[in-house]
Amino acid sequence: MKEAEAAVAQAESNQTHENVASATTAIAAIPEGDQVLSTRVAAVDTAIHAREEQEAQQAAAAAAEAEQAAQQEQNNVTEMVLVTPTGSKYHNRRCGNGTYTEATLQTALSRNLTPCSKCFG
């Protein structure tokens, strides 16, 4: 009985699958088991699974955010816009008079050009 109580206390203080398994084994060795200890171990097991689920969700969110940032970076590099040699704006179509050349959005941004309000408004 004392061994099972110690194993449950260990599982509660250091919540790992191994400690839950050890506590479960120790409880099973008690003739007729012990419902109070079993309930405590079940609570630890539930807490472990909840923590793992939260960590998995956080990892998935971080991966999705990283993927979105990489995709945005790729879009910035490959998205083409129109610029004039002397203008301060970039365009997605011919917008008024002028000589337009094609450039990547990244190039336009690096030249501190801003989006045309007519084209992107």
N, C-alpha and C positions, 0 to 999 in steps of 0.2 A: 504494500500500500504506500509506504513512504517513498519507494523508488518511483512509483507512478506519479505521486504528488511532485517529486523533484523534477521528473521529466516534463510534466505539465508546466511547472513554474519556469523551467528552462525554455520551453516552447513559447511561453507568453513573453519572456524577456528578450528572446532572440528568435524572432518569427521567421523560421525557415521550414521548407518542406521536410528536411531531414529531422529537425526537432519534433515536428508534428508526427512524423512516422515513428520516431522513438517513443513519444508519449503514448501514441495509439497502441503500440506493441506492449508497453508497460501496463496500460490499462487492461488490455486483453489478457494479461497474465494474472489479473486479480480474479479469483473465483466470483462469478456472477457480475463482473465488471463494476464500474462506478459511474453512475449517471451524471453526477456533478462534474467529475473530471472529464468525462466524455463531452459534456456540453462546453466546458472551457476550451478543450482542444478543438472542437468544431468552430468555436468563435475565432480562434487563432487562424484556423484553416481558411475561414471566410475572409478574414482580414488580409491574409496573404494573397488570396485570389483577387480581392478588390484592388490591392496595391499593384499587382501585376497587370490587371486590366487598365488601371489608370496610367501606368508606365507605358503600356502598349499604345494607348490612345495618344499619349504625349509624343511618343516616338513616331507614330503615324502622322500626327499633325506637323511635327518638325520636318519629316521627310516630304510631306506635301508642300510645306512652305519652301523648302529648299528646291524642290522641283519647279514650283511656280517662279521662284527667283531666277532659276537657270533658264526657264522658258522665256521669261521677260527679257533677260539679258540677250538670249538668242534672237528674240523679236527685235530688240533694239539694234542689234548688229545687222540683221537682214532686212528689216523694213526699209523700203525705199521711199524717199520724199523728193520733192523738187525744190531747188534753191536758185536764187539769183546771185550773181557775183557780188553785188553791193547791198543786197537786202538784209533785213534783220529777222525775217520770218522764214519758216519752211512751209511748204504747201503739199497737199496730196493731189492737186490737179493744177493745170494752168489757171492762174488767177490774175487777170489783168495783163498788161503789157510787160514785156521784159524777156530776157533770154534766160531760160530755165535749164538747169542741168540736174541730172539725177545724182543723188547722194544717199548714203545710208542715214537712217535716223541718228545713229550714234555719231556720225560725222557732223551732222547738223547741230546736235546737242553740244558737241565738243567745240563748235564755233560760237556757242552761246546764242544760237538762233532760237526763237520761240515759235510756237505754232500760230499759223495765220487764223485769225478769228473767223474769217469767211469760210475757210476750208474745214476747220476743226470745231467751229462754233456750233 
